[in-house]
Amino acid sequence: MTPSTDPLGPGSRAVLIGAWSGCDDLGLADLPAVERNIAELHRLLTVGGVAGLRPDHCVRVEQPSHPHEILRPVEHAASQTTDTLLIYYAGHGLLEGRRQRDLYLALCGTRWPDECLPYESLRTRILECGKDALQTVVILDCCFSGQALDGEMSGEGIVSPGQLPDVVARETRLPGACVLTASAATRKALAPVGATYTAFTGELIAVLRDGIAGGPELLDMSTLYTELTHRMRRRAPAPTPRFGSRGTGARTVLTRNRAYAPPPSGATVHAASAPSARPRPHDLVALADRLFGEADHEAAALNYRKALVLFEAEQNRPAQINVLIALARVAQATGDLPGSSAHLDHARAMAVVIGNRLAEMNALNGLGSAALAGDATEIAIRHHRAALMIAEEIGNDLGLLNALNGLARAAVSQTDLDTAVGHYRRALALAERLSSDIGRANAHIGLGNIARRRDDRPTAERHFLQALAGAKAVDNRPAQATILRTLGDLTGSTQYYTQAAALTDGTPAGR
């Protein structure tokens, strides 16, 4: 017998689960798009020419009202799988159980949350019955809050948006597996009324149906995740997907790429050796750092996301945290404050799980900056105070310096200038001890702005001149130009404007 070349061959099985009728007693509305999700995914995976799954190997579980209506088909499919097992669920999701951290999949017509299917039960069934499966893929298109209005699979939950991916990753652990989620806990319009498909599955269907231009011949889960993330970000404020994997799960091939264009015949040898040239995640981070420095934010974010997928496959939590903080920095630079906070929340939750106090401190300082940028001053103060306490606990002066500057800016926004001066002076003393030119410049800028608000021009000029010296020491020309223009506004001296202009047009200052 000729071996199958289909991504999902004879040894593969799939169970597509859809619950689109609402639960009035739980306040969950109907989701008619889910029915179309199931029908189109079944078509694409079986007769759609992209996966090659036999129709009798792809079971549709529609409108389940009792847990056993899901568990038994999953048990049967898992026990028969010797290649890839795919489990897909679309419907409502709830966070219940102790401290409302356990994921439950909503069923049709249920009246109480405990009548729904605990994800832990599904996971256990897969583990016990799918021991012969080479890899397992779980795709969840659901919310976690249990609240929905007018076809929205979203709501306000107890767990923060950044913590949810960590909750899902913890609750969906499967050896040699990957889990892809819509992560729709606190965002709205994921399943808008009248839409053909839910937002997340609609993009998944589009990728399966149309392919990825310029992509590889076969699409593995990490490639799908990267593409879906890019597509969902263009649909803001729709939430972006989350992804977790174990073993080789991220490299599980799910489908052919319909947009694949074979390379020219002369490039055959090069293409065949491409797998050995797979980019290393640290190289991708270095590239993203450079692109961010060049203000190419979209390209930087794309490379950070690619690195994140690879770090997730390696189970490298510290590296994941660093990339999440970098993604937050990119999001904040582009004005996406909710996105920045979501990345930082995720980084902080992960840091708490692995006990990395340094990473937790950095995430808290980032959350404080994002909150202050969004005029959420009290939240900013809370985050920076928490970061300050950790910095003092672990003896991290740089984190302490950032926390003090954040608290000072927050105090200024509340017009509590005396408190702000106290924070800035403490930050300045710390920067002097650390010989940090950037720290000195930031503190002097803050003190100069306060003196200016108090109409103390001589003091303001002195601080800005010292800030200018710090900016020159680190060769930060944009900062120098800004400080020079501020000095010009403050003193009325044209020499400052001339020097600023020389910096911005590339002419050496003072000439």
N, C-alpha and C positions, 0 to 999 in steps of 0.2 A: 504493500500500500504506500502510495506517495505521501510523505509528511505534509501536513497542512502548512501553508505560508500565511494564513490569515492571522491577524493579531489575536483574535479570540477563537482559537481552534476547537476541535472536538472535545478537548479536556476542560474547556472553560464553561462557566455557568454564570447567569445573571438573574437577579431578582429585582424587579422594578416595582416599588411600593408607592402608591399615591392615595392620599386621603384628602379629598377636596370638599366634602360636606362639612359644614361648620358644627360647632358644639355650642348651642345657645346658652346652656347652663354654665359654660366656661367663658362665655363672651367671645368665642372664636367664630369669625364670619366664614362664609363659603369662599372657596378658592377655585373657581372653575378652570383657571389656567392650568392647574395641576393635572387635570384629566388629559389635556392636550400635551403636556410634558411627557406623560407616560406613553401615549400613543406614538408620538414622533420619535422618542428615544428608542422604543421597541423597533420601529421601522428602520431607523438608521443602523442599529446594531445588528439587525438580522438581514434584511434584504436591501439595505441602503448601500452596500458595496464598500463600506469603510472598515468593518470589523470582522465580518464573516461568521458571526454567531448563528448557530442553527436556531430557527424559531422555537423548536421545542426545548431548547436549552436556555431560553430567555422567558422567564415566568413573570406575568403581570399580576400583582396583588392590588386590586382596586377596591377602594372604600372599605378597608378592614374596620371592624367594630370591636374586635376582641384580640388580645395579644397573640393567641394561638394561631390566628389567621395569617399572621406574619411569620411567627417562629417556625411553624411546620414547613412552609415552603422553603424558608431559608435553611432549615435543617436538611431537607432533602437535597437542595442544590449544593450545599456545602459538602455533604457526604459524597457527592458524585464528582466533585471538582478535583482535577489533577493538574490543572494549569492555573488560570486566573478566575477568581471569584469576584464578581462585581455586585455590590449591594447599593441600591439607590433609593432614597426616601425623599418625598416632597409632601409637604403639608405644614401643619402647625407644630411648633415645638415649645416645651415648657421647661423651666428650671424648678424642680421641686425637691422633696426629700429634706435631709438635714441642711439647714442654712440655705435652702433653695439653690443647691449646687449640682443636683443630679439631673441629667438630661432625660426628659421623657418625650416620646414621639406620640403626638395626639392621634387618636382614633376617631372614627365617625360616631357621632351621637352619644359620646360619653358625657357623664354628668359630673364626674369628680376626677381630679388629676391622677389619683392612684389607680384609676381604671385604664389609664393610658399605658403605653409600653415603655418601661424603663430601658434606656439604651444599654445599660449594663446587662440586661437579660439577652438582648440581641448579640452583644459582643461575646458573651459567654457561649451562646449557641454556636456562633461562628468558630470560636476557638475549639470547642469540643467536637464539632462535626466536620470542620474543614482542615483536619490535620494533614491531608494529602495535597492541599492547595499550595502551589508554588508562590503565589502572591494573592493578596486580597486588596481590593479597592472599595472604599466606602465613600459615597457621595451623599451629603446631607444638604438639602435645600429647605431649610426651615428656620424659624426663629427660636428664641430661647426664653422669651418673657411670658408667653401665654396670652398676650394682649394683641388684639387685631381689630381694626376698624375699616370698614369699606374696602375689604380686600387687601389690607396691608399686613404682611407677615412681619410685624415688628411691634415695638412697644418699649416701655421703660421697665427694665428689670432691676433686680437687686445687685447683680454682678455688673461691674463696669464693662464697657465695650472692649477695652483692652484686655481684661481678665478672661473674657469669654473664650478666645482661642485657646488659652492655656487650659481652661476647664475642659474644652472639647478634646484637646490633645491628650489630656490625662484620662478622660473617660472613654476614649475610643482607641486605646492602645491595643494593637494587634501585631504580633511578630511578623516581619516580612510584609508589612502592609503600609498603605497610605490612606489618609483621610482628607478629603477635600470638602470644605463647608462654605456655605454662602455667608456665614457670619452676620446674620441679620437681626441681631438682638435689639439694637436701639435705633436703627435707621428705618425710615418709612418708604413706602412706594416700591417695595420689592415685588409685590404682586398687584399692580394697580388694576382697578376695575376696567374690564374691556380689553386688556392685553391678551395676546394669543398665548404667550407663555409667561411664567414667572421670570423676573429679570435675570437672575443668575442662570437658570436652566436655558433660558432663551439664548444667552450668549454661548453656553456649552453646545447647544444644538447648532448654532451658526458655525462654530469651529468644526464640529463633526461633519456638517453638511458641506461647508465651503473650503475648509482647510486653512492653513496659515501660509501666506505668500512668503517665499524665501525660507520656509522652515524645512526640517528634515523629512525624509520619506515616511517615517513612522513617528507618531506623536506619543511620547511617554508622559507620565503624569506631571513631572516637573515642568515640561514644556507647556502642557495644557494649563497648569496653574499660572505660569508666567503670562501667557496670552490672555487668560480670563481676568487676571488682575489688571492688566493694561486696559482691557475693554471695559471693565466695570468702573475703573477710575474715570473714564470718559463719560460715564453715566451718572456722575455725582449729582445729588447726594446719595445715590445707592451705595450700599456698603461694599467693600472689597472682600474677595474670598480669603480664606485662611487654609493653610496646608500643613500637615504633619505626616511624617513617615518613619518607618523603622526598616532596618536592613536595606534591601534593594527596592523597597516599595516605590520610591520616587522615580525609578527607571522602568516601572511597569508600563508596557506599551498597550494602549487601549484602542488605537485606531490608526488607519492610514491617513496620510495628509493629502487631501484631494487637490490641494494647490501646489503639490510638489512638482518641481521642474528638474528633471535629471541633469546633472552637469554635463558639459561637453565631453566627448570621448577622450580627449587629451587629459581631462582632469580626473579620470577614473581612479588612477592609483592614489592620487591625493585624497579623493573622497573616501576611498576605502580605508585610509589611515586616519580619517577624521576622529574616530572615537579616542585614539590615544592622545589627540590634541585637545581633549575636552578641557575647557578653561578651569583653572583652579579658583576656588572661591576667594582666596586672599588676593589673587591677581585682579579679579573683578572688583573687589573693594578698592584696591589701589587705583584702578581706572576710574571708578565712580568718584573717588575723592578728588582726582584731578579734574574730572568733568564738573564737579560741584564748584571747585575753585575757579573754573572758567565760566561759571554761571549757566552752564548747560544743564539745567535742572531736570529736564525730562529724561535725557540720556543717563544722567547720574542715578536717578531713581530706578530706571530700568536695570542697570547693572547691579545696584544694591539688591533689587528683588531677585535677580538671578543668583547672586551670592547667597541670599537668604535661603533659597530653595536647596542649594547644595549643602549649606551648613545644617539645615534641618535633616537632610538625608544622612549626614554624618553624626547627628545627635550632639552637635557642638553648641551647647547652650550659651556659653560665654560669648562666642562669636556671633550667635544670633542676636543677643542683646545689643552688642555693639552696632550691628547693622540696623536693627530697629531704631536705635537712637539716631543713627545717621539718616535714616528715612524720615524720621521726625524733623530733623534739621532741614531737609529738603522741602518737606511739606510746609514748614513754617516760612521758609524763604519764598514760597510761591503763594502764601496767604491762605493755605489750607490748614487752619488752626484745628478743626475737628480731626482731620487726618493725622496731624502732628500729635495731638493728645492721645489718639487711639494707639499709635505706634509706641508712645512712651508708656501708656498704661500696660500694654502687652509686655514691654521690656521690664517694667517694674515687677509685674506679676511673676515673670520668669525668674527674675533676680531673687525674689522672695523664696520661690520654690527651691532654688539651688543654694540659697544662703549667701549670695554674693552682695555684701553690704555696699561695696564700692559702686557696683552697677546700680543698685537700688538708689543710692545717693544721687548718681548722675541723672537717672530717670526722674527723680523728684525735682531736681533743679530744672530740668527741661520742662517738666509739667508746670512748674511755677512760672517760667518764662512764657509758655504758651497761654496760660491762664491770664497773665498780666496783659499780653498782647490782645486778648479777647475781652479786656475790661472786667475780668472776674477777679478783682483784687483780693477779696477774702480767701478765695481758693488758692491764689498765688502765694499769699502769706503762709497758709497752712502747709503747702508743699515745701516752700523754702525753709520754714522752721523745722520741718521733719528732716530735710536734707542737712541743715546745720547741725542738728543733734547727732546724726549719723557721722558727719564729718568730724565732729569733736570726739565722738566715741572711737573712731578708727584712726584718728590723727591725720586726716587728709586735709592739708592746708589749701590746696587748690579748690576742693569742693566747698570748703568753708568760705573761701574768697567769693566764689560764685553765689553761694547762698546769701552772704552779706550784701552783695551788690543787688541781688534780686529783692531782698527785704527793703533795701534803701529805695529802689525804684517804686516798690509798692507803697511805701510810706509817702513818697512824693505824690503819687496819684491820689492819695487820701488827704493831701495838703498838710500832712504831719511832718513839717520840715525839720523840726528839732530831732525827731526820731531818725529821719533820713540822714541828717548830718552825723548822728552818732554811728549809724551803720557804715556810712562812707568813710569816716575817720578810722574806724576799726579795720575796714577793708584796706585803707591806705597804709596803715601801720603793718598789716600782714603782707601787703605787696612789697613794701620796703624790705621787710625781713626776708622775703623770698627772692628779692631782686627781680621782680616781675614787672617789666616795662608795660605790658598790657594791663596788668592789674592797677599799676599806678595811674596810667592814662584814664582808665574807666572811672576810678575814684575821683580824680581831679575834674573830669568832665561833669560828674554828678555834683560835686561841691561847687563847681563853677556855675552850673545851671541854677542851683539853689541861691547862691549869692546874687546872681542876676535877677532872680525873682524877687529878692529882697532889696533890689536897687542898690546893691553894694558893688559898684562897678570896679573899683580897684582890686577888691578881693576876687571878683569873678575873672578879671583879666589875668591875675596871677595864676589862678588855677588852670585856666585855659592854656596859658603859655607852658605850664608844666605838663599838661596833657599833650600839647604839641610835641614837646621833647620826647615823651614816651612813644608817640606815634612815629616819630622820626627814627627812634632807636630800633623799632621793628620794621621800618621801611613800609609802613602802611600809608600809601599815598592818598587813597580815598579818605581815610580818617584825617590825615593832615589837611586836605583841602576843606573838609567840613569844618574843622576847628578854626582854620584861617578865616573862613567866611563868617563864622560866629564872632571871632575877634573883630572883624571889620564892622559887623552890625553893632557890636558893643561899643567900639571906640570911634567909629566913623573914619578910621584911617584907611586910605586907599591902598597902602602898601600891602595890607593883608589880602585884599581882593586880588591884587596883582600877583602875589605869590600863589594864591589858590588857583588862579587862571593858568599860571605856568605849570602847575602840577597836573591839571586836568587836560592840557593840550600836549603834554609830554615834554615841555621845555623845562630844563632843570630850574628848580626854585632859586630865586635871588638873582637871576640873570635877565 
